Amino acid sequence: MLGKLFLFIFLFFILLLGCVPENRPPANQSSPPKVAREQRVDQISYPNQTAERPENQNAQKVANRLVQLALQDPNVQDATAVVVGRLAVVGIDVADNLEAARVSTIKYSVAQSLKEDPLGANALVTSDPDLMERLREMARRIREGHPIAGVADELADIVARIMPQFPRQVEQREEPQTPENRRRLNQTTH
């Protein structure tokens, strides 16, 4: 139920932010500064960041903060954060030669550090290389001024892959009592 609530809130904010006209920066604006440790970091740069819309500036600040928290782990080579409302997706890149158990430990460590930070409490963390690449591509498209609604479906897919379905969240479907169902049930119990 909590996962469905997060997904609903997430999609609501995407639709809300995606219906705003494009606002490109001036052509003479310089590129963003390099991140310490000379690692490539992609963050969502919302196209409508103006003085009148502090929530967008806050989302960028939150994304920057989450990326910096993820990069504090020495095993994290790269990080990307996508923030919409109170939901954030953080992708981390680690060395290719690490065992799966070690990658899980690193991912857990990053998730713990994000959880302990008030801004990262609702962040989802992934170390899946495919998802990381998709997050990078989404960040690039949004930076280029494409509406957020254009990537909403892809982001929803990413959230669905990160958030597993827990057994207690699965609703029990009860099949109607038909003669065929009773016969099958009796066959499996004998």
PyMOL commands that set and color helices and strands:
alter all, ss='L'
color gray80, all
select helices_A, chain A and resi 2-18+36-38+54-71+100-116+118-120+129-143+148-162+167-169+179-189
alter helices_A, ss='H'
color red, helices_A
select strands_A, chain A and resi 41-43+78-84+87-93+123-126
alter strands_A, ss='S'
color yellow, strands_A
deselect
rebuild
show_as cartoon
